Amino acid sequence: MTMRLTVFYEFAKPEVLEKVPKNVTVEKATEAWKTSEEKRTDLEKELLATNAKLLFDPKTVDQEEVERVLVELQELGFTIVERGPMTSTNYKMDDRVILKME
């Protein structure tokens, strides 16, 4: 599995996605988030426009490669929000990094 960068349909800077490293597949949602625009809070709007996830298989992708990609993504304007976020049941998801476009 290659690395994947996933973003919401509402992602505010699609031009940045064209510059993502070649070994990362970009997956942009094909339709808008289901909550109607009028009902979204300002925080929800911000998250939809700025958040991304880098997904990878730690068994097949070298951690050094992940670090190289993260450096390249940071050079594009992303910041690392959380590495290995936790599920609601306290399971650490080592296969993803939450990012935010500044």
NORFEN-V747775 format. One record per helix or strand of 3 or more residues. SS is the DSSP state (h for helix, s for strand). FROM is the first residue (numbers start at 1). TO is the last residue. If there is no record, write none. Layout:
ss=(SS	SS)
from=(FROM	FROM)
to=(TO	TO)
//
This chain:
ss=(s	h	s	h	h	s	h	s	s)
from=(3	14	24	37	42	51	63	78	96)
to=(7	17	28	39	50	55	75	83	101)
//
